[in-house]
Amino acid sequence: MRTQRALLVSAFGLMMGCGLLDQVSPGNGPGPNTSVGGLRIEASFGVDIKDIPGSTESPVSGTFVTVQKQDSSGKMDVSKDAVLQVNGVTIPYNTLISVFDFSKVTIPNAGPGSTLTLSATRGADSATFQIKCPDITLTAPEENTKVTEGQDLTVSWTGKLRYASGLLFGPQLKLKGYNAATNSIDPLSEAGKITSDTSGTIKIPSADGKTGYVVELSVPGDNVSGDGGTGLCFVYRRRHLTK
């Protein structure tokens, strides 16, 4: 999913510059989406919820989240001067790499099925909006299931799989290498096949030298757009596998 989003960054930039994103019909937001003074939160590439994060990941993250100031001259990134909060927790801004650093905080009530409240202030200006995270649960395989090379592994789940964000993002089933000793997850992945709204299959590679894997189902929720912001929530459900 991260690769899918990275490929869309330049396209989103063009769409925002042309004002096309503002013309997209909003998804079903769970709460108010308001702005004072033209302040706006942009989370078009999502806030991520990972139920089993690796050693370099956070349970909640949002790499591309920014705070924008909308005025007659267009939009200006004012992230470094703004205070961004998620569920009431302030997300520190890392000026060295120009991102809000979710790894420095713990965000309460943030998980599959939860509602996230994003809010920002900059002087007298403010913005707020809410996004709903997909409520999806893996039912198979069980945690630490033993697999064999060449096996076609069946993955199943409950919950809604497809949302209004489907124009740009879709659910994905992946298999990634996993090192239990370091709790590290390989960035590269093998693609699985989603065969229905409740199940899919993925093949265990042969002779790849891995001792373990993570099977991952990622689901993007509804895209929400309004005066206060644009964004959606991605839920990543995972299970560890052993050989």
JOFENMO-V559835 format. One record per helix or strand. SS is the DSSP state (~ for helix, > for strand). FROM is the first residue (numbers start at 1). LEN is the number of residues. If there is no record, write none. Layout:
ss->{SS | SS}
from->{FROM | FROM}
len->{LEN | LEN}
This chain:
ss->{~ | ~ | > | > | > | > | > | ~ | > | > | > | > | ~ | > | > | > | > | > | ~ | > | > | > | > | > | > | >}
from->{2 | 21 | 34 | 39 | 60 | 66 | 74 | 79 | 83 | 89 | 93 | 99 | 102 | 115 | 125 | 137 | 145 | 152 | 164 | 172 | 184 | 193 | 199 | 212 | 224 | 229}
len->{16 | 3 | 3 | 12 | 2 | 6 | 4 | 3 | 4 | 3 | 2 | 2 | 3 | 8 | 8 | 4 | 2 | 7 | 4 | 8 | 8 | 2 | 5 | 9 | 2 | 14}
